[in-house]
Amino acid sequence: MTVPTPAPVPSAGAPVGYFDARALLDPVNPAEVDAFARAQRAANPTPAGRIVAWVVAGFALLCVVPVLAIMILGLGYAIGRETGVAVAALLGLMLLAGLVIGIVMLVRRSIRLRNLTRFRLARFAGANAMSYIERIDDPPLPGMIFSSGSSRMSTDVLRGVEPRFVEFGNYQYTTSNGKQSTTHRWGYVAVKLDVPLPNIVLDALGNNTLGSTLAAAFRSDQRLSLEGDFDRYFSLYCPTGYEVDALYLFTPDVMARFIDHAAQLDVEIVDDWLFLYTRRNLSTLDPATWAWLFGAVGALLTKLDQWARWRDDRLRLAAQNPSLPTYGAPAPAPAGAPALPFAAPAGMLTPPPIGVAPPGQRLRRRSPWLIVGIILGITFVVTAAPFALGIFSVLFLH
């Protein structure tokens, strides 16, 4: 998939390398905003679908509205050539024209506000050593929210590459049940890790509402309880057999960082990515939101280096299969030479492989038929309970 080219970033006049939120609040020159919008359109041409939508809207304004106006005048003339009817028709026409003008003004104002938001975010990105991308269709990320629904796209994406790749963005996708469509909106942070790790999900308890828990799709036997207060803030899910690996990754100091800085964010580790999720936009013009995100990511980055040392013992055992070629035993030491304290033990002459064995690459999900059965069972109980109580009262209470 081709990723859109980042638009030219206007200079905010601030040093690069630290958190600078002035671009989100400082006054701007409207001419600079217009120039930036033109550069955006040149760097990222409008998709064909959006062009068709604008053409249809323009056709409606230019053709449908005059036709309706003519119909109103014709109706007034047909009823009778009375002054009152003509005045009523004229007032109707004026009302219709005012409505069209109001809609056009609202659309133009919305476009100007959108251009201003993009301009400020681009300046903010440039002031903080990042780049800005307006939109990415079907982003190629392995997180769980990026494979659901249709019309998937990330918007207002900010990317940094030092000290490691980090991406902030807003994301949306659409689901349909055949009768109506629902658009789901998320904010996310994607952090590139040094090595692939087991698929682990931290469902933040502080942001759960009815039916919105992130881990509802996973089997409950993969839930792992950790020590201390961690379970008060997160429900941790890891693949069966990887409990010890999860404890290695989530040491007390790492757990403390997540509790202190990411307790309101759902977390997913998949392949060589760390994702932070929330059900609201994160890429906004709110300096407090960016300060929180920068602080959370900065705090976690200081602990991610120790995860780079993790290796999957299952791959090590597979690599030691006798059928695989070996490099042979080391040459014997000369007579009388002292033993080397760092001599490698037998079978450990190659570095441990990097990666995750298939059982740990993805969490197991609940059977969709089980979920449907539970919903049907609850529905049956709720609907049948009043009827059963009525029969019981008739037979035994009267």
VOPAGU-2260 file (C-alpha; in pm, 1 decimal, decimal comma):
REM VOPAGU-2260
SITE   aa  ch    i         X         Y         Z
SITE  MET   A    0       0,0       0,0       0,0
SITE  THR   A    1     127,8     343,6     -86,5
SITE  VAL   A    2     146,2     579,0     211,0
SITE  PRO   A    3      56,0     941,7     133,9
SITE  THR   A    4     344,6    1181,4     115,7
SITE  PRO   A    5     368,2    1406,9     422,6
SITE  ALA   A    6     267,0    1758,2     332,8
SITE  PRO   A    7     519,2    2040,7     360,3
SITE  VAL   A    8     537,0    2144,6     724,2
SITE  PRO   A    9     531,2    2518,5     789,7
SITE  SER   A   10     793,7    2641,1    1029,7
SITE  ALA   A   11     669,7    2726,6    1376,9
SITE  GLY   A   12     989,1    2907,7    1467,2
SITE  ALA   A   13    1057,6    2684,8    1768,9
SITE  PRO   A   14    1359,5    2467,0    1843,8
SITE  VAL   A   15    1320,7    2098,3    1762,4
SITE  GLY   A   16    1367,1    1824,0    2019,3
SITE  TYR   A   17    1134,3    1904,6    2307,8
SITE  PHE   A   18     763,9    1948,8    2370,8
SITE  ASP   A   19     647,9    2279,0    2225,2
SITE  ALA   A   20     272,1    2342,4    2211,7
SITE  ARG   A   21     279,1    2704,3    2091,6
SITE  ALA   A   22     174,9    2608,1    1738,8
SITE  LEU   A   23    -155,7    2477,0    1875,0
SITE  LEU   A   24    -252,2    2814,9    2020,4
SITE  ASP   A   25     -58,6    3097,3    1853,3
SITE  PRO   A   26    -240,4    3328,2    1606,6
SITE  VAL   A   27    -194,4    3233,5    1242,5
SITE  ASN   A   28    -183,2    3417,7     912,4
SITE  PRO   A   29    -487,7    3322,7     697,9
SITE  ALA   A   30    -273,2    3349,3     384,0
SITE  GLU   A   31     -34,7    3087,4     526,0
SITE  VAL   A   32    -327,9    2859,2     605,1
SITE  ASP   A   33    -458,5    2889,7     248,1
SITE  ALA   A   34    -113,1    2819,0     105,0
SITE  PHE   A   35     -79,7    2513,5     328,3
SITE  ALA   A   36    -422,5    2385,6     219,2
SITE  ARG   A   37    -321,4    2418,7    -146,3
SITE  ALA   A   38       0,8    2230,1     -77,6
SITE  GLN   A   39    -198,4    1957,4      97,8
SITE  ARG   A   40    -429,3    1917,0    -199,9
SITE  ALA   A   41    -132,1    1902,3    -436,9
SITE  ALA   A   42      51,9    1642,9    -226,3
SITE  ASN   A   43    -258,0    1429,1    -163,9
SITE  PRO   A   44    -506,4    1446,6    -453,7
SITE  THR   A   45    -870,9    1399,3    -360,2
SITE  PRO   A   46    -988,5    1035,4    -401,9
SITE  ALA   A   47   -1233,9     964,4    -682,8
SITE  GLY   A   48   -1516,5     887,9    -440,3
SITE  ARG   A   49   -1491,7    1227,9    -273,9
SITE  ILE   A   50   -1481,9    1397,9    -615,8
SITE  VAL   A   51   -1803,6    1221,1    -714,0
SITE  ALA   A   52   -1966,1    1331,6    -385,8
SITE  TRP   A   53   -1874,7    1695,8    -449,5
SITE  VAL   A   54   -2002,5    1671,7    -809,3
SITE  VAL   A   55   -2336,1    1532,3    -689,6
SITE  ALA   A   56   -2365,8    1805,6    -424,7
SITE  GLY   A   57   -2287,7    2073,8    -681,9
SITE  PHE   A   58   -2542,9    1929,4    -923,3
SITE  ALA   A   59   -2805,8    1937,8    -648,8
SITE  LEU   A   60   -2734,9    2302,9    -574,6
SITE  LEU   A   61   -2725,1    2414,6    -938,1
SITE  CYS   A   62   -3011,8    2208,5   -1076,6
SITE  VAL   A   63   -3245,2    2082,6    -808,0
SITE  VAL   A   64   -3284,1    2411,7    -620,8
SITE  PRO   A   65   -3386,2    2616,7    -929,8
SITE  VAL   A   66   -3631,0    2343,9   -1029,2
SITE  LEU   A   67   -3792,1    2357,6    -686,2
SITE  ALA   A   68   -3811,1    2736,0    -708,4
SITE  ILE   A   69   -3985,0    2715,2   -1045,3
SITE  MET   A   70   -4227,9    2459,8    -904,9
SITE  ILE   A   71   -4314,5    2691,8    -614,2
SITE  LEU   A   72   -4380,2    2984,6    -849,6
SITE  GLY   A   73   -4579,4    2764,9   -1084,7
SITE  LEU   A   74   -4791,6    2639,3    -798,6
SITE  GLY   A   75   -4868,7    2993,1    -689,9
SITE  TYR   A   76   -4966,1    3089,5   -1043,1
SITE  ALA   A   77   -5179,7    2779,7   -1088,7
SITE  ILE   A   78   -5381,1    2834,3    -770,6
SITE  GLY   A   79   -5483,9    3177,3    -878,1
SITE  ARG   A   80   -5336,3    3501,7    -984,7
SITE  GLU   A   81   -5374,9    3650,1    -644,0
SITE  THR   A   82   -5121,2    3875,6    -478,4
SITE  GLY   A   83   -5126,9    3674,5    -154,4
SITE  VAL   A   84   -5034,4    3351,7    -331,7
SITE  ALA   A   85   -4753,9    3523,1    -522,1
SITE  VAL   A   86   -4618,7    3674,1    -203,1
SITE  ALA   A   87   -4633,4    3335,2     -31,4
SITE  ALA   A   88   -4449,0    3174,8    -321,8
SITE  LEU   A   89   -4186,3    3450,8    -314,5
SITE  LEU   A   90   -4138,4    3408,4      60,2
SITE  GLY   A   91   -4100,3    3034,2      11,4
SITE  LEU   A   92   -3840,4    3095,2    -256,4
SITE  MET   A   93   -3651,3    3337,0     -31,4
SITE  LEU   A   94   -3663,3    3089,7     254,9
SITE  LEU   A   95   -3528,3    2816,7      29,9
SITE  ALA   A   96   -3253,3    3046,6     -99,7
SITE  GLY   A   97   -3162,1    3144,1     256,8
SITE  LEU   A   98   -3142,3    2779,6     354,7
SITE  VAL   A   99   -2908,7    2703,3      63,4
SITE  ILE   A  100   -2688,8    3003,1     143,4
SITE  GLY   A  101   -2676,5    2902,2     510,3
SITE  ILE   A  102   -2569,9    2547,8     419,9
SITE  VAL   A  103   -2299,8    2679,4     185,5
SITE  MET   A  104   -2168,2    2913,2     457,6
SITE  LEU   A  105   -2161,2    2630,3     714,2
SITE  VAL   A  106   -1973,8    2405,1     470,9
SITE  ARG   A  107   -1719,8    2678,1     394,3
SITE  ARG   A  108   -1672,8    2750,7     764,5
SITE  SER   A  109   -1623,9    2379,4     833,8
SITE  ILE   A  110   -1362,4    2360,1     556,7
SITE  ARG   A  111   -1178,5    2664,8     693,6
SITE  LEU   A  112   -1175,6    2521,3    1046,3
SITE  ARG   A  113   -1052,2    2187,4     911,9
SITE  ASN   A  114    -770,8    2358,4     718,2
SITE  LEU   A  115    -677,1    2556,0    1029,5
SITE  THR   A  116    -663,7    2236,3    1237,8
SITE  ARG   A  117    -438,2    2065,9     984,3
SITE  PHE   A  118    -215,2    2371,8     962,2
SITE  ARG   A  119    -171,6    2390,8    1340,4
SITE  LEU   A  120    -105,1    2016,4    1371,2
SITE  ALA   A  121     153,4    2034,6    1092,4
SITE  ARG   A  122     331,2    2325,3    1264,8
SITE  PHE   A  123     313,6    2139,9    1596,2
SITE  ALA   A  124     466,0    1832,6    1430,4
SITE  GLY   A  125     748,1    2037,1    1278,6
SITE  ALA   A  126     822,8    2201,8    1614,1
SITE  ASN   A  127     855,8    1861,3    1782,1
SITE  ALA   A  128    1068,1    1671,5    1527,2
SITE  MET   A  129     772,8    1490,9    1369,7
SITE  SER   A  130     599,3    1482,3    1032,7
SITE  TYR   A  131     229,5    1528,1     956,0
SITE  ILE   A  132      11,8    1315,0     725,8
SITE  GLU   A  133    -347,5    1417,5     669,3
SITE  ARG   A  134    -493,8    1075,6     591,4
SITE  ILE   A  135    -393,0     711,2     545,1
SITE  ASP   A  136    -649,5     473,8     395,7
SITE  ASP   A  137    -648,7     118,1     533,9
SITE  PRO   A  138    -333,8     166,7     748,0
SITE  PRO   A  139    -113,5    -148,3     741,0
SITE  LEU   A  140     -87,5    -191,2    1118,6
SITE  PRO   A  141    -135,9    -527,6    1296,4
SITE  GLY   A  142    -338,1    -397,3    1592,7
SITE  MET   A  143    -681,0    -547,4    1656,4
SITE  ILE   A  144    -878,7    -233,2    1567,7
SITE  PHE   A  145    -710,5    -204,7    1227,7
SITE  SER   A  146    -864,6    -526,0    1089,1
SITE  SER   A  147   -1230,7    -460,0    1170,9
SITE  GLY   A  148   -1507,0    -327,0     950,0
SITE  SER   A  149   -1469,7    -133,7     626,4
SITE  SER   A  150   -1380,1     221,6     518,3
SITE  ARG   A  151   -1079,0     207,4     750,1
SITE  MET   A  152    -865,7     519,1     767,6
SITE  SER   A  153    -629,0     710,3     993,1
SITE  THR   A  154    -643,6    1089,3     998,3
SITE  ASP   A  155    -425,0    1367,6    1138,2
SITE  VAL   A  156    -127,9    1134,6    1174,8
SITE  LEU   A  157     189,2    1261,5    1343,4
SITE  ARG   A  158     505,5    1051,5    1318,0
SITE  GLY   A  159     837,6    1063,8    1494,9
SITE  VAL   A  160    1140,7     842,6    1431,0
SITE  GLU   A  161    1375,9     923,8    1720,2
SITE  PRO   A  162    1457,1     759,3    1955,4
SITE  ARG   A  163    1223,0     506,2    1792,5
SITE  PHE   A  164     928,7     512,6    1550,0
SITE  VAL   A  165     613,3     648,9    1716,0
SITE  GLU   A  166     285,1     733,6    1541,0
SITE  PHE   A  167      -7,7     930,9    1685,6
SITE  GLY   A  168    -338,1     938,3    1501,3
SITE  ASN   A  169    -714,8     922,6    1490,1
SITE  TYR   A  170    -873,5     614,6    1339,3
SITE  GLN   A  171   -1220,1     515,6    1223,1
SITE  TYR   A  172   -1391,7     220,8    1058,1
SITE  THR   A  173   -1751,0     129,7     970,6
SITE  THR   A  174   -1952,6    -181,0    1058,3
SITE  SER   A  175   -2295,6    -275,4     926,5
SITE  ASN   A  176   -2560,1    -525,3    1036,9
SITE  GLY   A  177   -2748,7    -507,9     708,9
SITE  LYS   A  178   -2994,5    -241,7     825,3
SITE  GLN   A  179   -2777,6      36,1     960,9
SITE  SER   A  180   -2411,4     132,2     964,7
SITE  THR   A  181   -2205,9     243,5    1263,9
SITE  THR   A  182   -1882,9     441,5    1251,3
SITE  HIS   A  183   -1636,0     354,7    1528,6
SITE  ARG   A  184   -1378,1     616,8    1624,5
SITE  TRP   A  185   -1053,2     563,5    1811,7
SITE  GLY   A  186    -739,0     749,6    1901,1
SITE  TYR   A  187    -416,7     548,3    1896,7
SITE  VAL   A  188     -43,9     558,6    1954,8
SITE  ALA   A  189     175,5     304,1    1772,2
SITE  VAL   A  190     529,8     237,9    1897,9
SITE  LYS   A  191     775,3      17,0    1706,4
SITE  LEU   A  192     953,0    -236,1    1926,3
SITE  ASP   A  193    1296,5    -390,3    1879,0
SITE  VAL   A  194    1178,5    -753,6    1858,6
SITE  PRO   A  195     847,8    -938,7    1809,1
SITE  LEU   A  196     676,1   -1020,4    2139,0
SITE  PRO   A  197     380,8   -1240,9    2240,3
SITE  ASN   A  198      34,7   -1099,8    2177,9
SITE  ILE   A  199     -59,2    -935,8    2509,9
SITE  VAL   A  200    -358,9    -711,0    2577,4
SITE  LEU   A  201    -405,6    -480,3    2875,9
SITE  ASP   A  202    -771,6    -384,8    2905,3
SITE  ALA   A  203    -781,5     -60,2    3105,7
SITE  LEU   A  204   -1055,5     -87,5    3366,8
SITE  GLY   A  205   -1081,5     289,7    3409,0
SITE  ASN   A  206   -1223,1     349,7    3058,9
SITE  ASN   A  207   -1465,4      57,4    3037,7
SITE  THR   A  208   -1832,6     128,0    2983,1
SITE  LEU   A  209   -2112,6    -117,6    2919,1
SITE  GLY   A  210   -2026,9    -318,3    2608,9
SITE  SER   A  211   -1704,0    -129,1    2533,3
SITE  THR   A  212   -1440,2    -347,5    2697,8
SITE  LEU   A  213   -1157,3    -411,3    2453,1
SITE  ALA   A  214   -1092,0    -768,8    2571,5
SITE  ALA   A  215   -1451,2    -893,9    2538,9
SITE  ALA   A  216   -1353,4   -1093,9    2230,6
SITE  PHE   A  217   -1080,9   -1295,7    2408,8
SITE  ARG   A  218   -1122,9   -1620,8    2597,8
SITE  SER   A  219   -1128,5   -1567,8    2973,1
SITE  ASP   A  220    -885,8   -1854,6    3044,6
SITE  GLN   A  221    -608,8   -1633,6    2901,0
SITE  ARG   A  222    -651,7   -1377,8    3180,1
SITE  LEU   A  223    -338,9   -1348,9    3397,1
SITE  SER   A  224    -339,0   -1189,0    3741,4
SITE  LEU   A  225     -29,8    -989,1    3832,1
SITE  GLU   A  226     100,1    -882,2    4169,9
SITE  GLY   A  227      41,1    -558,0    4354,7
SITE  ASP   A  228    -225,6    -311,6    4244,1
SITE  PHE   A  229    -192,6    -384,1    3873,2
SITE  ASP   A  230    -520,5    -579,0    3858,1
SITE  ARG   A  231    -705,5    -273,0    3987,6
SITE  TYR   A  232    -610,7     -84,1    3671,1
SITE  PHE   A  233    -571,0    -345,2    3396,2
SITE  SER   A  234    -695,2    -688,6    3297,4
SITE  LEU   A  235    -400,3    -863,4    3132,7
SITE  TYR   A  236    -452,9   -1129,9    2866,7
SITE  CYS   A  237    -167,0   -1341,0    2729,8
SITE  PRO   A  238    -156,8   -1661,3    2519,9
SITE  THR   A  239    -178,4   -1986,7    2713,9
SITE  GLY   A  240     170,9   -2107,8    2800,1
SITE  TYR   A  241     321,7   -1757,4    2792,5
SITE  GLU   A  242     241,2   -1661,5    3151,4
SITE  VAL   A  243     607,8   -1670,7    3255,8
SITE  ASP   A  244     699,8   -1457,7    2954,1
SITE  ALA   A  245     437,8   -1199,9    3051,2
SITE  LEU   A  246     581,3   -1184,7    3402,7
SITE  TYR   A  247     928,1   -1132,7    3252,2
SITE  LEU   A  248     801,9    -842,8    3039,2
SITE  PHE   A  249     583,8    -682,4    3305,7
SITE  THR   A  250     823,3    -647,3    3593,1
SITE  PRO   A  251     713,6    -430,3    3888,9
SITE  ASP   A  252     887,6    -121,2    3749,4
SITE  VAL   A  253     720,6    -164,9    3408,8
SITE  MET   A  254     381,1    -218,0    3572,3
SITE  ALA   A  255     430,2     100,2    3773,2
SITE  ARG   A  256     495,4     298,6    3453,2
SITE  PHE   A  257     174,3     172,5    3293,9
SITE  ILE   A  258     -29,6     247,4    3607,2
SITE  ASP   A  259     112,6     599,0    3644,8
SITE  HIS   A  260      99,8     706,8    3280,0
SITE  ALA   A  261    -139,0     484,1    3079,1
SITE  ALA   A  262    -414,2     375,5    3320,4
SITE  GLN   A  263    -681,3     530,6    3093,0
SITE  LEU   A  264    -548,5     366,2    2776,5
SITE  ASP   A  265    -600,6      13,8    2646,7
SITE  VAL   A  266    -272,4    -150,6    2549,0
SITE  GLU   A  267    -192,1    -415,6    2290,4
SITE  ILE   A  268     141,6    -580,4    2215,2
SITE  VAL   A  269     137,5    -763,9    1883,4
SITE  ASP   A  270     432,2    -866,2    1665,4
SITE  ASP   A  271     693,3    -590,5    1709,5
SITE  TRP   A  272     441,8    -315,8    1792,5
SITE  LEU   A  273     302,0    -157,6    2108,5
SITE  PHE   A  274     -38,5      12,3    2068,1
SITE  LEU   A  275    -220,4     247,7    2304,1
SITE  TYR   A  276    -593,3     292,3    2234,5
SITE  THR   A  277    -874,8     516,1    2353,7
SITE  ARG   A  278   -1228,9     574,7    2226,2
SITE  ARG   A  279   -1177,0     942,7    2144,8
SITE  ASN   A  280    -957,0    1146,8    1916,7
SITE  LEU   A  281    -601,1    1191,3    2037,8
SITE  SER   A  282    -461,6    1403,1    1755,2
SITE  THR   A  283    -630,8    1731,1    1847,9
SITE  LEU   A  284    -549,2    2095,5    1918,5
SITE  ASP   A  285    -561,6    2038,7    2296,1
SITE  PRO   A  286    -214,7    2101,0    2447,5
SITE  ALA   A  287    -307,7    1909,8    2764,9
SITE  THR   A  288    -380,8    1593,8    2561,9
SITE  TRP   A  289     -46,3    1616,0    2383,8
SITE  ALA   A  290     139,5    1680,3    2709,1
SITE  TRP   A  291     -22,4    1368,3    2856,2
SITE  LEU   A  292      60,5    1157,1    2548,6
SITE  PHE   A  293     419,6    1277,0    2529,0
SITE  GLY   A  294     465,0    1208,4    2899,7
SITE  ALA   A  295     312,3     858,9    2873,8
SITE  VAL   A  296     515,4     757,9    2568,9
SITE  GLY   A  297     836,7     903,5    2712,7
SITE  ALA   A  298     788,4     715,3    3038,0
SITE  LEU   A  299     726,5     385,9    2857,0
SITE  LEU   A  300    1015,9     426,1    2613,4
SITE  THR   A  301    1264,6     420,6    2899,3
SITE  LYS   A  302    1146,5      69,1    2987,4
SITE  LEU   A  303    1114,2     -81,3    2639,9
SITE  ASP   A  304    1486,7    -145,4    2597,3
SITE  GLN   A  305    1472,6    -433,6    2845,8
SITE  TRP   A  306    1202,0    -599,7    2633,2
SITE  ALA   A  307    1453,7    -625,0    2347,0
SITE  ARG   A  308    1635,1    -899,5    2540,5
SITE  TRP   A  309    1331,3   -1131,4    2545,8
SITE  ARG   A  310    1356,4   -1450,2    2341,4
SITE  ASP   A  311    1101,5   -1728,2    2289,6
SITE  ASP   A  312    1242,9   -2052,3    2430,0
SITE  ARG   A  313    1010,5   -2247,3    2200,9
SITE  LEU   A  314    1201,7   -2118,8    1899,2
SITE  ARG   A  315    1530,6   -2202,3    2071,7
SITE  LEU   A  316    1419,2   -2563,2    2118,7
SITE  ALA   A  317    1308,2   -2581,9    1756,4
SITE  ALA   A  318    1644,2   -2445,1    1645,8
SITE  GLN   A  319    1820,5   -2724,1    1836,8
SITE  ASN   A  320    1647,7   -2994,0    1632,2
SITE  PRO   A  321    1910,2   -3263,0    1557,9
SITE  SER   A  322    1804,6   -3271,7    1192,3
SITE  LEU   A  323    1932,1   -2916,6    1145,2
SITE  PRO   A  324    2293,8   -2862,9    1035,2
SITE  THR   A  325    2540,3   -2790,4    1316,2
SITE  TYR   A  326    2869,6   -2610,6    1326,7
SITE  GLY   A  327    3046,2   -2888,6    1517,6
SITE  ALA   A  328    3225,7   -2879,1    1849,6
SITE  PRO   A  329    3488,5   -2618,8    1929,6
SITE  ALA   A  330    3852,8   -2706,4    1867,6
SITE  PRO   A  331    4030,4   -2849,5    2174,1
SITE  ALA   A  332    4240,3   -2605,9    2370,4
SITE  PRO   A  333    4620,1   -2645,9    2367,0
SITE  ALA   A  334    4770,6   -2862,3    2640,7
SITE  GLY   A  335    4818,3   -2670,6    2963,7
SITE  ALA   A  336    4604,5   -2373,2    2855,4
SITE  PRO   A  337    4376,0   -2237,7    3131,3
SITE  ALA   A  338    4005,1   -2298,5    3093,5
SITE  LEU   A  339    3814,5   -2000,2    2958,0
SITE  PRO   A  340    3546,6   -1882,6    3202,2
SITE  PHE   A  341    3317,2   -1777,8    2914,5
SITE  ALA   A  342    3330,1   -2100,6    2714,5
SITE  ALA   A  343    2992,5   -2173,5    2553,1
SITE  PRO   A  344    2808,8   -2484,3    2675,6
SITE  ALA   A  345    2726,3   -2758,2    2426,1
SITE  GLY   A  346    2432,0   -2682,1    2199,2
SITE  MET   A  347    2456,2   -2305,8    2257,1
SITE  LEU   A  348    2691,7   -2206,8    1978,7
SITE  THR   A  349    2435,4   -1995,4    1791,4
SITE  PRO   A  350    2248,0   -1687,0    1916,8
SITE  PRO   A  351    1885,9   -1745,8    2020,1
SITE  PRO   A  352    1642,3   -1681,4    1734,2
SITE  ILE   A  353    1432,2   -1365,4    1731,8
SITE  GLY   A  354    1057,6   -1406,1    1696,2
SITE  VAL   A  355     752,1   -1563,7    1855,3
SITE  ALA   A  356     633,2   -1921,9    1813,1
SITE  PRO   A  357     287,9   -1956,8    1649,7
SITE  PRO   A  358      98,9   -2026,0    1978,2
SITE  GLY   A  359     208,1   -1690,3    2117,7
SITE  GLN   A  360     153,8   -1473,1    1810,7
SITE  ARG   A  361    -219,8   -1415,6    1863,2
SITE  LEU   A  362    -460,6   -1445,0    2154,1
SITE  ARG   A  363    -742,4   -1695,3    2113,5
SITE  ARG   A  364   -1080,6   -1535,6    2060,1
SITE  ARG   A  365   -1419,8   -1641,9    2187,7
SITE  SER   A  366   -1634,5   -1844,7    1950,3
SITE  PRO   A  367   -1885,5   -1611,0    1782,4
SITE  TRP   A  368   -2151,6   -1881,2    1817,6
SITE  LEU   A  369   -2091,6   -1888,3    2193,4
SITE  ILE   A  370   -2145,6   -1512,3    2211,4
SITE  VAL   A  371   -2463,7   -1542,0    2003,0
SITE  GLY   A  372   -2587,1   -1824,0    2229,8
SITE  ILE   A  373   -2526,3   -1617,0    2541,7
SITE  ILE   A  374   -2714,6   -1319,3    2392,7
SITE  LEU   A  375   -3007,3   -1540,5    2288,0
SITE  GLY   A  376   -3012,5   -1703,5    2630,7
SITE  ILE   A  377   -3023,8   -1369,6    2808,4
SITE  THR   A  378   -3296,4   -1246,5    2571,3
SITE  PHE   A  379   -3503,8   -1560,3    2634,8
SITE  VAL   A  380   -3471,6   -1527,5    3010,6
SITE  VAL   A  381   -3566,1   -1159,4    3005,9
SITE  THR   A  382   -3869,5   -1211,1    2782,4
SITE  ALA   A  383   -3988,9   -1537,9    2938,6
SITE  ALA   A  384   -3946,0   -1437,9    3302,7
SITE  PRO   A  385   -4261,0   -1216,8    3323,3
SITE  PHE   A  386   -4468,5   -1488,5    3154,7
SITE  ALA   A  387   -4337,1   -1756,5    3391,0
SITE  LEU   A  388   -4402,0   -1536,1    3694,9
SITE  GLY   A  389   -4757,4   -1476,2    3577,2
SITE  ILE   A  390   -4827,5   -1849,1    3544,0
SITE  PHE   A  391   -4672,1   -1914,5    3885,1
SITE  SER   A  392   -4887,9   -1648,2    4050,3
SITE  VAL   A  393   -5202,5   -1784,4    3889,3
SITE  LEU   A  394   -5136,5   -2147,7    3982,5
SITE  PHE   A  395   -4993,1   -2111,3    4330,4
SITE  LEU   A  396   -5089,0   -1771,8    4470,2
SITE  HIS   A  397   -5462,2   -1764,0    4392,6
